[in-house]
Amino acid sequence: MRKGGPTADAYAKRLQAQGITGISHYCAGLNFMNRAKFASRDKTEKRFNLQSAIGEFGYVLGHSAPNATGLPTIRAQKDLAETMLKPR
């Protein structure tokens, strides 16, 4: 069983069944996004968290089956991180 208990394990298996590879990278990307949104204390920390999220999501997008069901959601998360990274 993975960290997070049976619910997390069931979610991981469902993503794998959809053709998603690198589920731990997807979860790490989500964690970095949340840190960027809610816990970053300054611009440098926020930039680091967003760049890390982009890299984690990029790993999943690059290693998953091209027709995997969940890819549009992961692409949207990556796009959001890229948009948040752009200076205003």
Secondary structure as the mmCIF struct_conf table of DSSP 4:
data_model
#
loop_
_struct_conf.conf_type_id
_struct_conf.id
_struct_conf.beg_label_comp_id
_struct_conf.beg_label_asym_id
_struct_conf.beg_label_seq_id
_struct_conf.end_label_comp_id
_struct_conf.end_label_asym_id
_struct_conf.end_label_seq_id
TURN_TY1_P TURN_TY1_P1 LYS A 3 GLY A 4
HELX_RH_AL_P HELX_RH_AL_P1 GLY A 5 ALA A 17
TURN_TY1_P TURN_TY1_P2 GLN A 18 GLY A 19
HELX_RH_AL_P HELX_RH_AL_P2 ILE A 23 ASN A 34
HELX_RH_PI_P HELX_RH_PI_P1 ARG A 35 ALA A 39
BEND BEND1 ASP A 42 ASP A 42
HELX_RH_AL_P HELX_RH_AL_P3 LYS A 43 HIS A 63
BEND BEND2 SER A 64 SER A 64
TURN_TY1_P TURN_TY1_P3 PRO A 66 ASN A 67
TURN_TY1_P TURN_TY1_P4 THR A 69 GLY A 70
HELX_RH_AL_P HELX_RH_AL_P4 LEU A 71 LEU A 85
BEND BEND3 LYS A 86 LYS A 86
#
